[in-house]
Amino acid sequence: MRKSWILSLITMVMATLGMTAAGVAPASAASNTPLRVMPLGDSITWGVGSSTGNGYRGPLWDKLAADGHPLDFVGTGRGGSMSDPDNEGHPGYKIHQIAELADASLTRYRPNVVTLMIGTNDLNESYQVSTATARLKSLVNQITADVPDATVLVASLVVSTSGSEEQYRAAYNQAIPQIVSEAQSAGKHVAYVDMSSLTTADLDDALHPNDAGYQKMADAFHRGIQSSDSSGWLRNPAPAPSRV
């Protein structure tokens, strides 16, 4: 009787701790929320410097598919060798140029995840640098207004070997967490994605990552999506107009 009671007590304690008889917690099931992802930005979003043209989009797709998400990448452009190369990456574009096209693209495709990296060309070309972070903040607000149910992942700019960009990049990146924090305080699903793991060894040229760098970017965006999922942010995609 005493032995039976002790075994029952052990079973209850293990259940309370979320453990199995083997002594480890059971793995949680992968999320199967459908994801309609819009990669949004400049030539780094497009994938310049990648041997496949996929940039971070290819490895990010693979990771999200392995998690169990039904996937649809969306955007007006198609670039790379991956099976779903749709994206909204525009080589050479600055923040204001992305803002000019964002309303039409976002309302057309209705993504529930936006992966945003923009600002490299503003800094590299010393274009209105003093207002760059304010323009980024305005763009984030624009995106969340267009697709209020979406999760927006705002990435820091990757390292470069451009003297022009590098003189501004640290201050620009330091402002992004505050932009994200203010958006979160307003109830928006906006998260910061830190790309500081990339080094100059991960570059194909002065500005663009190589394959190893893009893999690191994919890892960072993937962690951002997983964290957003754990926070309960991911919503099923809203109905979108028919596309041709």
DABEL-V162242 format. One record per backbone hydrogen bond with DSSP energy under -1.0 kcal/mol. CO is the residue of the C=O (numbers start at 0). NH is the residue of the N-H. E is the energy in kcal/mol with one decimal. If there is no record, write none. Layout:
co | nh | e
CO | NH | E
CO | NH | E
This chain:
co | nh | e
0 | 4 | -2.2
1 | 5 | -2.2
2 | 6 | -2.3
3 | 7 | -2.1
4 | 8 | -2.1
5 | 9 | -2.5
6 | 10 | -2.2
7 | 11 | -2.1
8 | 12 | -2.3
9 | 13 | -2.5
10 | 14 | -2.2
11 | 15 | -2.1
12 | 16 | -1.8
13 | 18 | -3.0
14 | 17 | -1.1
19 | 22 | -2.0
23 | 19 | -1.7
34 | 71 | -1.7
35 | 111 | -1.7
35 | 112 | -1.6
36 | 73 | -2.9
37 | 114 | -1.8
38 | 87 | -2.8
39 | 116 | -1.8
40 | 89 | -2.0
41 | 45 | -1.9
42 | 46 | -2.1
42 | 47 | -2.3
46 | 49 | -2.1
53 | 56 | -1.5
55 | 59 | -2.0
56 | 60 | -2.4
57 | 61 | -2.1
58 | 62 | -2.0
59 | 63 | -2.4
60 | 64 | -2.7
61 | 65 | -2.1
62 | 66 | -1.3
63 | 68 | -1.9
64 | 67 | -1.1
69 | 34 | -3.1
71 | 36 | -1.7
76 | 86 | -2.3
84 | 78 | -1.8
86 | 76 | -2.5
87 | 40 | -2.0
89 | 92 | -2.2
93 | 97 | -1.9
94 | 98 | -2.2
95 | 99 | -1.6
97 | 101 | -1.5
100 | 104 | -2.0
101 | 105 | -3.1
102 | 106 | -2.2
103 | 107 | -1.2
104 | 108 | -2.3
105 | 109 | -2.6
111 | 150 | -2.4
112 | 37 | -2.7
113 | 152 | -3.2
114 | 39 | -3.0
115 | 154 | -3.0
118 | 122 | -2.3
119 | 123 | -2.9
120 | 124 | -1.9
121 | 126 | -3.3
122 | 125 | -1.2
127 | 130 | -1.5
128 | 131 | -1.4
130 | 134 | -2.5
131 | 135 | -2.2
132 | 136 | -2.5
133 | 137 | -2.2
134 | 138 | -2.1
135 | 139 | -2.6
136 | 140 | -2.3
137 | 141 | -2.2
138 | 142 | -2.6
139 | 143 | -2.3
140 | 144 | -1.6
141 | 145 | -2.1
142 | 146 | -2.6
146 | 149 | -2.0
150 | 113 | -2.6
151 | 190 | -2.7
152 | 115 | -3.0
153 | 192 | -2.6
161 | 165 | -2.8
162 | 166 | -1.3
164 | 167 | -1.8
164 | 168 | -2.0
167 | 171 | -2.0
168 | 172 | -3.0
169 | 173 | -2.2
174 | 178 | -1.7
175 | 179 | -2.5
176 | 180 | -2.7
177 | 181 | -2.4
178 | 182 | -1.8
179 | 183 | -2.6
180 | 184 | -2.3
181 | 185 | -1.1
182 | 187 | -2.3
183 | 186 | -2.1
187 | 189 | -1.6
188 | 151 | -2.9
190 | 153 | -3.1
192 | 155 | -2.2
194 | 197 | -1.5
198 | 201 | -2.2
199 | 202 | -1.3
201 | 209 | -2.3
205 | 160 | -2.3
207 | 203 | -3.5
207 | 204 | -1.3
209 | 213 | -2.7
210 | 214 | -2.1
211 | 215 | -1.8
212 | 216 | -2.1
213 | 217 | -2.6
214 | 218 | -2.4
215 | 219 | -2.2
216 | 220 | -2.7
217 | 221 | -2.6
218 | 222 | -2.4
219 | 223 | -1.9
220 | 224 | -2.3
221 | 225 | -2.7
222 | 226 | -2.6
223 | 227 | -2.1
224 | 228 | -2.4
225 | 229 | -2.5
226 | 230 | -1.5
227 | 232 | -2.6
228 | 231 | -1.6
